[in-house]
Amino acid sequence: MYEVIKGLSARHDVSVLAMGKPTPESREAIAELRRQDLDVRDVPVPTRSRSEVAFSAWRARRSMYGCLYWSTAFASALDATLRRDAFDIVQCEFAYLGAYAPPRPRNGGPRWVLDAHNVEFRLNETLAQTAEGISGLIYRAYSEREARLRRREEIEACLRVDRVVTVSASDREILLSEAPGLAVDIVPNGIDLNRFVTSGASEPARPASAVFVGKMDYRPNIDAVLWFCREILPLVRNRIPEFTFTICGGHPVDAVLELRRIDGVLVTGRVPDTRPFLDGAALVVVPLRAGSGTRLKVLEAMAMARPVVSTPFGVEGLNVVPGEHFVEAGSAEEFAGRVLQLLGDPGFRERLGRAGRGLVETFYGWPSIVSSLTRVYSELLEAPAAHEVER
């Protein structure tokens, strides 16, 4: 979002209304936007416990996701902002902010765009399939309820706006299957190609190593590293005892922190810069079994010319070819075999790295992505508004 805002502000007058969570990261992000000389207003949103959110969701017959991000203070601030200034476009990030759009048809005013980073209900559907054990039964019941309600809320949000933007063709098709005729464009995720650049070292600092990068309180990432450590890592270390696995990302939950007890596993927590961890590892693993949207972690790894081993879920929606830009694995045994194959073949690792870098240079640089989004705006502003068509 930062890169999109920065790119748009070079061509347009941009204002940002941010849902300001009381965290150091949130305050840091808002401060950085202001340093870009942007008009930024943050609306503090109080922290609520999961039990409070769950009770609100049950009482309102809404998803927890929808309740968590609904704020009367934010709705009032949005209304005041729209009354204060005349905007051509209002872009909502994620479906939960799309819920703030007024219903269609509207009597004039700006055009509304929803940037759907994920198809949220599919995220819950896929997570339910990974649930195991007694706790898994409870989580599966939660996921099934959440998926059902998120589907309704997400499609309602899509129908409120004038245009939906997805990051992949697969996400577009899912939304169209739920709402045929929905106006959906594809604008992919991107990467800062000048920032994510390999050091060019002939050998990684840790030759027998892999790294996973991600936000470690995000459930698909939690499932991924638990699965890797429990089922894949032992198979690799049976062949290469010195093999190490680094989990790099902020807010690790207790289940992730406990993985530090396993020989060869390092959990870093939040780091100021992920690039040294990517550059220092022999390969990057993406053992995701659930999710939606596309994975910035894959683009970052490829931009730094790191070879990637991934499940089909991990690269879903990206313009990649197995065996050319990454190696694909489904089962734990296959994943371990792919890791061992790459560790034993430096030439193959180098070819994958070069191909991955070439791919992101061609398709995933921010300038071309911002241009694509600007074209969506232009088409939307040139077309008659919904209320004009229906009249």
Beta strands, then each sheet from edge to edge (+ up, - down):
strand 1: 15-20
strand 2: 39-44
strand 3: 89-93
strand 4: 111-116
strand 5: 163-166
strand 6: 184-186
strand 7: 206-213
strand 8: 244-248
strand 9: 265-269
strand 10: 281-286
strand 11: 308-310
strand 12: 327-328
sheet 1: 1+ 2+
sheet 2: 3+ 4+ 5+ 6+
sheet 3: 9+ 8+ 7+ 10+ 11+ 12+
end
